[in-house]
Amino acid sequence: MTYPLRPLLSPASRLGIASCMFVLLLSANAWAQGAASEPEAPKPEVINNSKMSAELMMLIMAAEMQVSQGESGAAYSLLLEAAKKSGDEQLFKRAVDIALGARSGTSALEAAKAWKQAHPKSREANRYVLQIHVGLNQLPESMMPLRQDIVLAPEAEQSKTIHAIVQVYAQVRDRELATAVVEQALVPFAEKPATTTASWTTIGRMRLASKKLPEALEAAKKALARDNKAVEPGMLALELFSMGVAEAEELLLQNLTTSDASIPLRLSYARVLIDNQRNKDASTQLEFLIQNAPAFSEAWLLQAALLIDAGNDEDAQKDLLRFVDMEKNKEDGRGLSQAYLMLSQIALRQKKTAESESWLNKIDDPDTLAQVQVQRANLLASKGEMAKARKLIQQLPTNTLQAQRVRLQAEVKLLRDYKQFEQAYQVLLAASKATPDDLDLRYEVAMMAEKLNRMDEMERILRGVIEAKPDFQHAYNALGFALADRNIRLKEARELIVTALEFSPEDPMITDSLGWVEFRMGNKVAALAILERAYESKNDPEIGTHLGEVHWSLGQRDKALKIWRDAKKVAPNNEILLETLKRLKVKL
């Protein structure tokens, strides 16, 4: 909940009210002057006239005229005087709004405090005082109004009010001081049964905003200890987990088993798992949603994306068609454009160009225009019209840095997918020369040089990247894996990969590299354990290919064949898998 500070009336409305007041005043005078000479008429219905005196009405009219003439200071003084004389809350509020419109925080605070003094139980007056203190960066002074806001709220709304506190302090610069103020304000509510969970959740979110992660975790634990069914502490745990606090995942999983609102929380958890490259765990969460809440369509869409990433187009297509059937008749049809795009990609991989085009023709969302254009370029490339395909991508907008990067990545991916590695290398090299400080681009140039078997150039570029950014874990891993894969300088390769893992210990692809270098060094048992851990974390066909080869070398042929068959099912054209099977003379 936020506390808006906006003018009560538009300029036109203010003039309209002033005119009405003037007319009413003239009418009242005319009626008084003519009353004695008029014949007695039937008594009208009782009318409750305004309690304002003519003096007050004249003050208000004069103030509004000053506003219309741009004299905010004079208008403020007149309205505040009228408010104090009458005690009318709308006049206090109007005085505050005029001061805020004139960007006079001090005057606004003066009027808000006068309003609160005249109406101590006015929650609106108290909220103005609170937000003006925060807006003026007077954080310690905001503590008592903050506490009072909760006290003035109906008991049934106090938890909701507490949850909204984070938004009140969202724009402050001194997050640490704001956190201290909020914690102090919540002392009376932190142990009160009705508000304890909300209080500790809010304290945790404030600590999180001020980068106090261990303290935020402690607050999340306290919140869930009070009520393990509340979804808000679960969301706090999820946010902590997404920021790398591993212990928060256990809290989140406990909450997911008890929370009454766990469906969207579970989907968000799956997204974080995907971001952390834990696709297998993400798939487990999505399968739970699909089985227990099949009407929750977003789970089908996200599961389809995972299946496509794994190369399992057949099952992905089934999930996408199910999603389309669920969403196509809805007014908003959220995600339909993305589903059509993925269906087009699947059809193209199946060499069904007409079907791929038909899915694209269903998309009318301007936000996906760039993605649709890239897919149309892929259709052209599949027909051998690479020049036209590249030209189509080159027509994508470049009005922002992000748009420029999207266009570059799209063209490079197109060339790479069709094995035009030299052209992709030249495109990346030109982009890198134009922005020499972009380390990600230099890394991509190195990867393309490796594809062209220019090992010396790859190593030179990657060592330059490492020198410029010593914690660039992917550069260590790429160089270490390239050495291991060529079975050269294995000790150095292992050192590079271990360094990469120190920066990103949970990355399954770097773990795969470590397993592979151990295998190359002859440590087959150690390699098996490492690769099994990586494969458990991410069911990736390349990791599966390496794991299968270790099983094969240990004489565990059945296990190797099963893993390779599974890998081929989801990624039948994976180059590393096909090369390995050919080298070992294995037929599946």
N, C-alpha and C positions, 0 to 999 in steps of 0.2 A: 504494500500500500504506500502510495506517495501522497504528499501533502501539497497540492498545487497552489501556487501563488499567482493568481491571474486577476485581471481587472473584473470588477463586478459587472460593469455594463460597458457596452461599446460606446464610442463618442456620440453616435447618432442617438442611442438610447438615452444617454445622459442629457442631451439637449431636449429630448422629448419629455423626459420626466420634469426637467426644469420648467418647460413651457406649460405642462399640465399643472404644476404647482402654482404657477403665476395665474393661470386661468381660474383655478380653484379659489385663490386668494381674492381676485377681483369679484368673483361670483358671491363669495361670502360677504364682502363689503356692500355690494349692491343689494343683497337680500336684507342686510341690517338696516340700510337706509330706507328701504321701501316697506318695511314690515308694518309700520304703524298705519299707513293709509290703505293697505290692502284689506278687502273684506275677509272675514274669518272663513277659512276653508276647512274641509274635513281633515282630521289628523292623519298624516302619512304614517307609513310603517316606520318603526324605529330604525334609524341608521347609526351605526357605530362609526362616527367620524374619527379621523386621526387625532391623537392626543397632542400632536405637536402644536405649539403656539405659532402665531403669525411670525414672531421674531425668528423662531427656528427655521421656519419654511423660507424666510427671506435669506437666512444664512446659507441654507442649502442651495437656493437658487443662485446666490452670488458666487458660491464656490464652484458650481457647475459652469457658470459663465467664465470664471477664471480659467478653468480647465480648457474650455473651448478656445480661449485666447492664448493658451500655452503657458499660463502662469501657475505652474504646479505648486510652487511654494506657498503662494497666497491661498490657493484652493485647499491645500492640506491643512493650513492653520485654521481656516474657517470651518472645515468639516470636523476637525478634531475638537474644536470649541463646541460645535453643535452636538457632537457625540457625547462629550463630557456632561453637557447640560441636560441632554435627554436620556442618556444611558442606552440609546438605541444601538443594538449590535451591528445592524447594517451600515450605520454611519461610521462606526469604528472601522469596520472592514473596508469601507470605501476610502477612508483616510489612509489606511495601510496600503491599499492598492495604488493610490495616487503617489505615495512616497516610493513604492517599489517601481512604479512606472517611470519615476524621475531618477531612479537609481540612487536613492538616498536611503541606504540601509539603516543609518542611525535614526532617522525620522520614522521609518517604518517600524523599527523596534520600539521606539517611544510610544507610538500609537497602539501597537499590539500589546505592550505592557499595560497601558491605560485601559484597554479593552478587557484584558484579563483581570485587572484589579476591580473593574466594575462588575465583571461576571466571572467570579472565581471558578465556577463549575462549567464554563464554556469550553468544550473540548476544541472547538475551532479556534478560539482565541489562543489557547495554549499551544496548538499546533503551529500557528503563525509565529509565536515567540520562539518555539523550538527551531523551526526551519530558518528563521532570520538569524538566530545565533549561529547555526551551522553555516549559513551562507556568508556570514561575516567572519568565519573561521574562529569564532569564540566557542571552542569545543567544551572547555570545562563548564562554561555557563549554560551549556545545553543539557547538562546532566539532569538537573531537577525537572525542567519541562519534559524531558524524555520520560522520566519516571512517572510524572503526573499524567502524561498521555495514556499510559497503561492503566493507571488508577481510574481515570475518567471513563475508560472504555467499559462497556457492559461486560460482565464476567465471561459470557460465552464468546466474546470477541478478543479477549486479552491475549490469547496465544497467537491469533492472527496478527494482532498489532505488534507483538514481539518479533514475529517472523519478518515483518516489514521494516524493521529497524535498519537492516543492512543497506536498504535503498536510501534511507535518510542520509547516511554518511558515505554514500558511494563515490561522491566527487571530492571528498576532502583530501588534502595533500598528506597530512600527518596521520597515516593509518594507525600507527602504533598508539598515538594519543587517543584517537577515536575509539580504538579497541578498549583502552583503559577506562574511558568515560562510559562506554556501554556496559562493561562488566560491573562497574560501580553502580550504575543505574539499575541493573538487574538483580542486585543483591537480595531485595525483598521477594523476588519472584523465582529465584533459582532453586529454592527448596520447597516452594509451594506446590502441592501435588498437581493442581490444574495447569500450572505454567512452567513446571520444571524442565520438561522435555524441550519446549519451545525456547526457553532461556538458554539452555546449554547448547542447543543447535545454533542459535544466533551468536552466542559467544564463540563457538567454533568457526562460524563463517567469518566473523570479524577477525579472528586470529589468522584464518587462512588468507584474508585480504592483506594482512600485514606481514605475510610470509612466515608466520610462526607455525610451521607445520606440525612439529611434535605436540605443541600445546593445543592445536586444533584437533589433532587425533584424540587427545585426552578428553576434550570437550565432547567429541562424537561418542566416545565410549560412555561418558556419563549420561548423555542424552538417550542412548539406546538402552542403558541399564534401567532408566526410568520407564521407558516404553519402547519395547522392541518391535512393536507393530507400526510405529509412526514412520511415514515415508520420508519426512524432512531430514532426520538424521542419516537415513540411508543415502539420500542425495549428497549430503555432506561427505559421507564416507566415499562415495563414488568420485566426487571431485578431488578428494585427497589421493585416492588411488590413481586417478588420471594424471596427478602431478608427481607420481613416482613414490608415494608412500605405500609400500607393499603391505604393511600390516593392516591398512584400511580395507583391503580386499576381504579379509576374514569377517570384519564387521559387516560389510556390504552383503556377503553371502548369508550371514545370519539373518539380516534384515529381509532379504529376498524370500526367505522361507516363512516369514511371519507377517510381512506387510500386506495390508489390504489393497494397496495401490502399487503392487510390484511390477505390473505389466510394462508401463513406460520406463520404469527404472531398470528393469531387466534389459530392455532394448538399448537403453543408453549404455549399460554395462557391456553389452555385446559390441557396441561401436568402439568403446574404449579398448576392448580386447583386440579388435581388428587394428586399431591404431598402434597397438603394442605388438602386432604381428603374431598374436595368439589366435590364429584363425580356427584352430580345432576347438578351443574353449569357447570361442564366440559361436561356433556352429552348435555346440551343445546347448547354449542359452537360447538360441533361435529355435532349435528343435523343441525345446520345452515350451516356448511360446506358441509354436505352431500346433503342438498337441493339446495344450491346455487353454489356449485362446485363439482358435483358428480364424476367428473373425477379425483379429488384429492384423490388418493387411500389411503393415510396414515390415513385419517379420518375414513375410514371404519374399518381399523385394530385396531385403538385405541378405537373406539366405541365398537368393539367386545370384547376387553379386559375388558372394563367396564361392559359389559353385563355378561361376565363370572364371574367377581368378584361379581356381584349381584345374580348369580345363574340362570340367564336367558339364558340357553344354546341354546334354540330353535332360538331366534332372533340372538344370537351371531353366530351361525352356518351359518345363511343366510348371515350375513355381511361378514363373513370370506370367504365363497364361492364366493361372489361378488368380494372381494379383490383378491382372487386367479385368478379369470377370468380376472381381469384387469392387473395383473402383470405377469402371466405365460409366455407370449410371449415376454416380454421385456428382453433386453440383460442382465441387471443387476438383475432384479427380486427382488428388495429390499423388505425385510420383508417376503418373501415367506416361509422361514424356520420357522419363528415365527408363521405364519398362519397355516402351517402344524402341528406344535407342538400343537397349541391350538385346532385344529380340532381333533387331536388324543386324547387330554384330554377330549373333549366333548364326543367322541365316547366311551371312556372307562367308563365315568359316565353313559352312556346309556347302558352299559354292552355289547357293540359291539366290542369285543376284536379283531376280524379279521380286522374290519375297522380301529380301532385304530392303529394296526400294519401297515396297508397299508399306512396310512398317514406318519408314522415315516419313512417308507422305501423311501419316496420321498425326505427326507432331506439329503443333501450332504455337508452342510456347516460345516467346522471344528469348527467354533466359537460356534456352538450350540451343540457340542458333549456331554458336560456334561448334558445339559437339556434333550437330547435324551436318554441318559443312565438312567437318573432318571425316565423318562416316561416308558422306558422298564421295569424298576424295578416295577413300578406301575402295569404294565400288568401282571408281574409274581405274584405280591401280590394278584391281583384280581382273580387269578386262585388258590389261597391258597398256593402258593410257597413262603412264606415270607422269609425263610432262603436264598433261591437263590436271592430274591429281595434285601435283605440287603447286600449280598455278592457283588452283582453288583454295588451297591452304594459305598461300601467300596473300590472298585477298582478305584474310581475317583481319579484324581491327588491331591496331597497335598503339592505341591512344594512351595506354597505361603500361607500366612496367610488367604488371601481371599479364596483360593481354599479349605483350611481346613474348613473354616466356611461354605462354600457352601455344602461340603460333610456332615458335621454335621447336618445342617438344613434339607438337603434332607432326611437323615435317620430318624430324629426325626419326620418330617412331615409324612413320610410313616407310621411310627408306630402309630402316633396320628390319622391319617385318618382311620386306621383299628382298632382303639380303644385299642391298646396295650400300655396303658398308663404307666404301670409299667416298661416295657422295655424302653420306651422313657425317663422316669425319670432316669433310670440307665445310659443311654447313656449321658444325659445332666449332671448328677452328676459327672461322670468320667471326662468329658470335663472341668467342672467347677473346679474340684480339680486340674487338670493339669494347669489351668490358673486362679488362685484364684483372681486376680485383675480385671478380666473381669466382670464388673457389669451387662452387658447385659446377659451374660450366667447365672449368679446367679439369675437374674430376671426370665429367662426361667425355671430354676429349680423350683423356687417358683410357677410359673404358673402350672407346671406339678404336683407339690405337691397338689395344690388346686384341680386339676382334680381327684386326688386320695383321696380327702377329708381330707388331712392332714393339717388342718387349722393352728395348732400351728406351724408346720414347715414352712408353707408359711409365716406366720406373722413374725417369727424370721428372715427369710432370707430377706424379704422386708424391715424390719426395719434396718437391717444391710446395705442394699443397700442405703437407705435414709440417714443413718449416713455417709456413704462414699461419697455420691453425693446428697446434699440437694435439688438440682433442678431436680431430676429424677422424672418427673411428672407421668410417667406410674406406678411407684411403689406406689405413693400415691393413684392413681386412682384404681389400682388393689386391694389394701388392703381395701380401702373405699367401693368399689363395693362388694367385697366378704362379708364384714360385713353387708352391706345393704341387699344383696340378701338372707342372712341367718336371716335377721330381728333381728340382735343383735347389741348392742352398736351403735345405730343409730346416736346419737349426734356426737360421735367420727368419725363415717363413713362420716358424712357430712363435718366435719372439714377437713378430709383428701382429700375429693374430691374437696372442695373449694380451697385448697392449690394447687392441681393439675391444676385447671383452672387458677389460677394466673400465672402459668408458661406457659400454653398453652390455652389461652382464647377462641380460635376459634375451638378447637378440638371437633367434634360432638360426639365422643364416650365418652369423659369425661363429656360433657353436658348431654348425656343420663344417665350417672351414677348419676349426680346431680338430674335429674328428677326422677330417680328411688328411690333415698333415700328420696326425698320429699314425694313421694307416700307412702313409707313405714312408714313415720312419720305422715301420715294422711293429709298432705297438698295437696289434690287432684287437686285443681284449679291451684296452683303454679306448680305442677308437670306437668299438662297438657300443660301449656304455655311453659315450659322448653323443654319438649319432642317434642312438635310441632316444636320448633325452631331447635332442633337437627335433626329431620326427614326431615325438609325442606332443611337443609344443606347437609345431606347424607341419601339417600333413602336406609338405611340398614335394613335387615329383623329383626335384634335383637332390633334396636330402634323402628321399627314398632310394634314388639310384645309388648314391654313395653307401647307404646302409645295406642295400642288397648286395653290393660288391664285397663288403666286409663279411657278410654272412657266407657268400659264395667262397671266399678265400679260406674261411674256417671250415669248409666242408658242409655247411648248413644249407644245402641246395634248396630244400623245400621252402624254407623261410625266405631265401633270396627270391625265388620264383614268385612267391605270393606277393611280396612287396613290389616287385617289378610289374607284375600283372595289375596290381592296384594302381600303380603310377601310370601305366599305359592306358588304363581305363579313363582316368581323368585328364591325361595329357598325352594323347597318342602320338603327337608329332614333336615331343620334347627332344631337342637335339642331343642333350647330354645322355638321356636314357637310350636313344637309338644308337649312339656311338658306343656306349658301354656294352650293349647287347651284341653289337657287331664285333667289337674287339674280343669279347669273351666267347664269341660263337654260340650264343644262347638264342634258342627259338622259343617264344612263349606260346 
